[in-house]
Amino acid sequence: MATSARTFDVIVIGSGPGGEGAAMRCAKAGRRVCVVERYSMVGGGCTHWGTIPSKALRHAVQEIVRHHQSPFFTSSTVREQPRFKDLTKTASSVIMRQVRMRSSFYERNEVDVIEGEARFVDPHTIEVIQARGARELLTAQHFVIATGSRPYHPTGVDFAHPRVFDSDTILRLQETPHSLTIYGAGVIGCEYASMFRGLGTKVNLVNTRGKLLSFLDEEIIDALSYHLRDQGVLIRHDEEAERLETVDDGVVLHLKSGKKLKSDALLWANGRTGNSQGLGLELMGIVPNDRGSIPVDRAYRTQAAHVFAVGDVVGWPALASAAYDQGRFAAGHIVEGHSEEELVTDVPTGIYTTPEVSSVGRNERELTAAGVPYEVGHAQFKSLARAQITGQTVGMLKLLFHRQTLELLGIHCFGDQAAEIIHIGQAIMAQKGGANSLKYFVNTTFNYPTMAEAYRVAALNGLNRVF
């Protein structure tokens, strides 16, 4: 072990969105910053095996589906379906562009990046163990843990089997399976069900609950369920795995209900675990919960006052966008002793199924339970000229607003580009002093034809229910 240690003001463990946000803000405030990353390239799970590659794959699948649905498609232009590994090549190029760009951020801001596994050896010192066994000691006044999360691996499931995958390994497939069982119908499960069905794979989507994505608005849940089934996804609700049988030509998932689901491959997408083990957190009295999440306060400070934690390792909302903000906010407390910023209460949700789902604010179920007098405004995409031009007519925009004040309370979108469309409403809903009113959409001129015009249509539809 090294006898001397390099000293920094701030050490960030992990270079995903949360770590990057913290490192950049501390560096720009004049602090000497070091980032420790166990992988050979910066970017974290988001860049290398999560958000970026999965969304790049989705885009490739959508291009294939749209090509086959195009009115210009004829038998003379039929081409062989690309192999799965060919579809992921686009993801590889995007990943490398992301890595080069993010590496340049650290270089420009003079942030040291050290590859290796980090663990605390005392409250202000970490040991970094590099791939070839070399060890280095680093000390700092403050630390930010941004180690992310990984797919939950229950005992009894052989993830070493070549036909058993989790959300980190599914992109290593070489060929598109003829059939796939997805255990877990959360966001990841629904997204991959939609993608593989677009490639022609027979998909069993096993849901341990009574409905899909129960945090969404009921109308959106119904629409998503309908369209997944319409695409050919077989959804099985209220099921629980009993055991997984692996055979040479596939896998058999045995359910406690007595059902047996045979398929070429299985994707286990039931939960995630925070990457908090092996960090030596017990030295400072930091105790993660049973899913590895580190408890933090509103400043993202852990049970040790000089150690902060951000991103997926702290649990909700477990979004790359939120992680970056959390990193910046935690850094504000480090460099200034306080931060006037905090994560917005209404964090937007983007679910990249086909069609997309996105929402921000409260849903009808929550408003009804709270006794809020609300009303609803709808805009069906099939009525919008832009949707008719592009052929993407499936979907709707739904506005929930206070019946008396017309204050926006929730925005829910289902359809093409939903995750983009939602931000127009989010910006208005965040305004203060009565500016977050439905009237904004009525009194604003939108480009025509655009999908943004859905806000004017939905607002007028809602006002017609009030006056």
Secondary structure, DSSP 8 states (H G I E B T S, - for coil): --SSEEEEEEEEE--SHHHHHHHHHHHHTT--EEEEESSSSSSHHHHHTSHHHHHHHHHHHHHHHHHHHSTT--GGG------HHHHTHHHHHHHHHHHHHHHHHHHHTT-EEEESEEEEEETTEEEEE-TTS-EEEEEEEEEEE---EEE---TT--TTSTTEEETTTGGG-SS--SEEEEE--SHHHHHHHHHHHHTT-EEEEE-SSSSS-TTS-HHHHHHHHHHHHHHT-EEE-S--EEEEEEETTEEEEEETTS-EEEESEEEE-S-EEES-TTS-GGGGT----TTS-----TT-B-SSTTEEE-GGGG-TT--HHHHHHHHHHHHHHHHHS--S----SS--EEE-SSS-EEEEE--HHHHHHTT--EEEEEEEGGG-HHHHHHT---EEEEEEEETTT-BEEEEEEEETTHHHHHHHHHHHHT--TT-SBTHHHHSS---SS-STTHHHHHHHHHHHHH-
